């Protein structure tokens, strides 16, 4: 099973490990300043009714990201045991 995906594909309540940030430099810098770096666990908290933006939680922070920004973040599902 291939568990690598884009962050925008993560469903509410699921958690994933950030593998890479492939955004443009300014957005990548902004995300890193907020604490989203490679190896960070991120959880999808909710999706707006129009499906954009999507709310994520990581390192004690909740952030709403546009789908086009979260589409450029590669993640791997965290398997809950």
C-alpha positions in Angstrom: 0.0 0.0 0.0 1.4 3.4 -1.0 0.7 5.7 1.9 2.4 8.8 0.4 0.0 11.5 -0.7 -0.5 15.3 -0.9 -1.7 17.1 2.2 -4.9 18.3 0.4 -6.0 14.6 0.2 -5.9 14.1 4.0 -9.3 13.4 5.4 -10.6 15.1 8.7 -9.4 13.2 11.8 -6.5 11.6 10.0 -2.8 12.4 10.7 0.2 12.4 8.5 3.9 13.0 8.6 5.3 15.9 6.5 7.8 14.6 3.9 8.5 17.7 1.9 7.3 21.2 1.2 7.2 21.8 -2.6 5.6 25.2 -2.5 7.0 28.4 -3.9 9.8 29.9 -1.7 7.7 32.6 0.1 5.0 30.1 1.1 7.5 27.4 2.1 9.2 30.0 4.3 5.9 31.0 5.9 5.0 27.4 6.6 8.4 26.7 8.1 8.1 29.8 10.3 4.9 28.4 11.7 6.6 25.1 12.5 5.6 22.9 9.5 8.9 21.3 8.6 9.8 17.8 7.3 9.0 15.3 10.1 6.2 17.3 11.6 2.9 15.4 12.3 -0.1 17.3 10.9 -3.8 16.5 11.5 -6.7 17.5 9.3 -9.2 19.2 11.6 -11.9 20.1 9.1 -12.9 21.2 5.7 -15.0 24.2 4.9 -18.4 23.6 3.2 -16.9 24.9 -0.1 -13.9 22.5 0.4 -11.5 25.5 0.5 -9.8 26.3 2.9 -8.9 23.2 4.9 -8.0 23.5 8.6 -4.9 21.6 9.9 -3.3 21.3 13.4 0.4 20.8 14.0 2.8 21.7 16.8 -0.2 23.1 18.9 -1.2 25.5 16.1 -4.3 25.4 14.0 -4.0 26.8 10.5 -6.3 27.2 7.6 -4.6 26.6 4.2 -5.9 27.0 0.7 -6.1 23.7 -1.2 -3.6 25.0 -3.8 -1.1 25.5 -1.0 -1.7 22.2 0.7 -1.5 20.4 -2.6 2.2 21.2 -2.7 3.0 19.4 0.6 3.9 15.7 0.4 2.9 13.6 3.4 2.8 10.0 4.6 -0.2 8.7 6.6 0.5 8.0 10.3 -0.9 4.5 11.0 -2.8 4.6 14.3 -2.3 1.4 16.4 
